[in-house]
Amino acid sequence: MCKTTHLEFEAAFRLSLFLQREFGLSPGGAHADLDGDVLTVQMMNALTPIGLVVSQSPDGAAALKGVYTILYEINRNKMERLISRIAGVPVDDSRMQIDVENAGVLICFHLRRTQSHDTA
């Protein structure tokens, strides 16, 4: 059985609130996993009802992904700062994926390696 760390719990909770406030999404669930220096936050059942309807066609799905990509780019620095505060280390990079088939949002944050991990 995997034990959820405080970092994973806090990241999932805070990012879920952020997406609700800034993107208008209301995730039905959130889960985070820390694997080395990569924190992955998955939001389940996150798309709005209208988003689910629009995403039924290929053109609608592409348009929906485009809208959320723009929202992500506008809010990227805020999300990275939020995760950085929670993790206690800077975020070097992040990326987002929208899974229209499963109404999910996946965001990966690459945390800065600590000096103990760096090889000089």
C-alpha contacts under 8 A as a table, 3 or more apart, distances in Angstrom:
res1	aa1	res2	aa2	distance
4	T	8	E	6.20
4	T	9	F	6.58
4	T	33	D	7.89
5	T	8	E	5.22
5	T	9	F	6.28
6	H	9	F	5.15
6	H	10	E	5.91
7	L	10	E	5.23
7	L	11	A	5.92
7	L	86	I	6.53
7	L	87	A	6.24
8	E	11	A	5.19
8	E	12	A	6.14
8	E	31	H	7.52
8	E	32	A	4.94
8	E	33	D	5.93
8	E	34	L	6.60
8	E	39	L	7.79
9	F	12	A	5.34
9	F	13	F	6.15
9	F	31	H	7.44
9	F	32	A	6.73
10	E	13	F	5.15
10	E	14	R	5.92
10	E	86	I	7.07
11	A	14	R	5.33
11	A	15	L	5.79
11	A	32	A	6.78
11	A	41	V	7.36
11	A	83	I	6.43
11	A	86	I	6.77
12	A	15	L	5.39
12	A	16	S	5.94
12	A	30	A	5.47
12	A	31	H	5.51
12	A	32	A	5.41
12	A	41	V	6.02
12	A	42	Q	7.68
13	F	16	S	5.23
13	F	17	L	6.45
13	F	30	A	7.02
14	R	17	L	5.18
14	R	18	F	6.19
15	L	18	F	4.84
15	L	19	L	6.10
15	L	41	V	8.00
15	L	79	M	7.40
15	L	82	L	7.98
16	S	19	L	5.27
16	S	20	Q	6.22
16	S	26	S	7.66
16	S	27	P	6.59
16	S	30	A	6.64
16	S	43	M	7.20
17	L	20	Q	5.07
17	L	21	R	6.19
18	F	21	R	5.15
18	F	22	E	5.87
18	F	23	F	7.75
18	F	79	M	7.84
19	L	22	E	5.25
19	L	23	F	4.99
19	L	24	G	6.56
19	L	25	L	5.76
19	L	26	S	7.44
20	Q	23	F	5.73
20	Q	24	G	4.83
20	Q	25	L	4.52
20	Q	26	S	5.20
20	Q	27	P	7.45
21	R	24	G	5.78
21	R	25	L	7.55
22	E	75	N	7.86
23	F	68	Y	7.64
23	F	71	L	6.70
24	G	48	T	7.78
25	L	46	A	5.72
25	L	47	L	5.97
25	L	48	T	6.03
26	S	45	N	7.89
26	S	46	A	5.47
26	S	47	L	7.15
26	S	48	T	7.08
27	P	30	A	6.77
27	P	43	M	5.67
27	P	44	M	5.74
27	P	45	N	5.44
27	P	46	A	3.84
27	P	47	L	7.23
28	G	43	M	7.37
28	G	44	M	5.64
28	G	45	N	5.01
28	G	46	A	6.09
29	G	43	M	5.82
29	G	44	M	5.05
29	G	45	N	6.89
29	G	46	A	7.81
30	A	41	V	7.10
30	A	42	Q	5.65
30	A	43	M	4.48
30	A	44	M	6.04
31	H	41	V	5.75
31	H	42	Q	5.26
31	H	43	M	6.59
32	A	39	L	6.86
32	A	40	T	5.46
32	A	41	V	4.23
32	A	42	Q	6.15
33	D	39	L	5.71
33	D	40	T	5.28
33	D	41	V	6.59
34	L	37	D	7.05
34	L	38	V	5.79
34	L	39	L	4.43
34	L	40	T	6.44
35	D	38	V	5.34
35	D	39	L	6.41
36	G	39	L	7.98
37	D	110	H	5.86
37	D	111	L	5.06
37	D	112	R	6.91
37	D	113	R	6.45
38	V	108	C	6.66
38	V	109	F	5.67
38	V	110	H	4.70
38	V	111	L	6.01
39	L	108	C	5.73
39	L	109	F	5.09
39	L	110	H	6.49
39	L	111	L	7.24
40	T	106	L	7.05
40	T	107	I	5.81
40	T	108	C	4.37
40	T	109	F	6.28
41	V	106	L	5.81
41	V	107	I	5.29
41	V	108	C	6.33
42	Q	104	G	7.14
42	Q	105	V	5.84
42	Q	106	L	4.50
42	Q	107	I	6.49
43	M	46	A	5.87
43	M	104	G	5.54
43	M	105	V	5.04
43	M	106	L	6.28
44	M	102	N	7.69
44	M	103	A	6.58
44	M	104	G	4.79
44	M	105	V	6.80
45	N	102	N	6.99
45	N	103	A	4.87
45	N	104	G	5.55
46	A	103	A	5.61
46	A	104	G	5.42
46	A	105	V	6.59
47	L	51	G	5.66
47	L	52	L	6.28
47	L	100	V	7.84
47	L	103	A	5.16
47	L	104	G	6.78
48	T	51	G	4.90
48	T	52	L	6.29
49	P	52	L	5.13
49	P	53	V	6.49
50	I	53	V	5.08
50	I	54	V	6.09
51	G	54	V	5.09
51	G	55	S	5.96
51	G	64	L	6.84
52	L	55	S	5.24
52	L	56	Q	6.73
52	L	100	V	7.41
52	L	103	A	7.14
53	V	56	Q	5.62
54	V	57	S	6.75
54	V	60	G	4.93
54	V	61	A	6.52
54	V	64	L	7.25
55	S	58	P	6.91
55	S	59	D	7.74
55	S	60	G	4.77
55	S	61	A	3.92
55	S	62	A	7.65
55	S	64	L	6.63
55	S	100	V	6.36
56	Q	60	G	6.63
56	Q	61	A	6.62
57	S	60	G	5.08
57	S	61	A	6.07
58	P	61	A	5.11
58	P	62	A	6.19
59	D	62	A	5.14
59	D	63	A	6.14
60	G	63	A	5.01
60	G	64	L	6.05
61	A	64	L	5.08
61	A	65	K	6.16
61	A	100	V	6.67
62	A	65	K	5.16
62	A	66	G	6.14
63	A	66	G	4.94
63	A	67	V	6.28
64	L	67	V	5.16
64	L	68	Y	6.33
65	K	68	Y	5.21
65	K	69	T	5.93
65	K	98	I	6.32
66	G	69	T	5.02
66	G	70	I	6.27
67	V	70	I	5.24
67	V	71	L	6.35
68	Y	71	L	4.91
68	Y	72	Y	5.97
68	Y	98	I	7.80
69	T	72	Y	4.98
69	T	73	E	6.17
69	T	96	M	7.70
70	I	73	E	5.13
70	I	74	I	6.18
71	L	74	I	5.14
71	L	75	N	6.14
72	Y	75	N	5.14
72	Y	76	R	5.42
72	Y	96	M	7.36
73	E	76	R	5.06
74	I	77	N	7.73
75	N	78	K	5.34
75	N	79	M	6.26
76	R	79	M	5.21
76	R	80	E	6.14
76	R	94	S	7.76
77	N	80	E	5.07
77	N	81	R	6.08
78	K	81	R	5.16
78	K	82	L	6.15
79	M	82	L	5.02
79	M	83	I	6.25
80	E	83	I	5.20
80	E	84	S	5.96
80	E	90	P	7.96
80	E	91	V	5.83
80	E	93	D	7.79
80	E	94	S	7.27
80	E	109	F	7.45
81	R	84	S	4.89
81	R	85	R	6.15
81	R	90	P	7.62
81	R	91	V	7.38
82	L	85	R	5.29
82	L	86	I	6.43
83	I	86	I	5.03
83	I	87	A	5.93
83	I	91	V	7.22
83	I	109	F	7.95
84	S	87	A	5.11
84	S	88	G	5.62
84	S	89	V	5.32
84	S	90	P	4.90
84	S	91	V	5.62
84	S	111	L	7.77
85	R	88	G	5.27
85	R	89	V	7.17
85	R	90	P	7.93
87	A	90	P	7.84
89	V	111	L	6.62
89	V	112	R	6.21
89	V	114	T	7.88
90	P	111	L	6.05
90	P	112	R	5.49
91	V	94	S	7.50
91	V	109	F	6.46
91	V	110	H	5.72
91	V	111	L	4.43
91	V	112	R	5.66
92	D	109	F	7.61
92	D	110	H	5.55
92	D	111	L	5.70
92	D	112	R	5.59
93	D	109	F	5.96
93	D	110	H	5.20
93	D	111	L	7.41
94	S	107	I	6.94
94	S	108	C	5.38
94	S	109	F	4.35
94	S	110	H	5.98
95	R	107	I	5.64
95	R	108	C	5.44
95	R	109	F	6.86
96	M	105	V	7.15
96	M	106	L	5.61
96	M	107	I	4.33
96	M	108	C	6.48
97	Q	105	V	5.85
97	Q	106	L	5.13
97	Q	107	I	6.42
98	I	103	A	7.61
98	I	104	G	5.99
98	I	105	V	4.75
98	I	106	L	6.48
99	D	102	N	5.65
99	D	103	A	5.70
99	D	104	G	4.91
99	D	105	V	6.11
99	D	106	L	7.83
100	V	103	A	4.78
100	V	104	G	6.50
101	E	104	G	7.84
113	R	116	S	7.99
113	R	117	H	6.07
113	R	118	D	6.72
114	T	117	H	5.49
114	T	118	D	6.65
115	Q	118	D	5.04
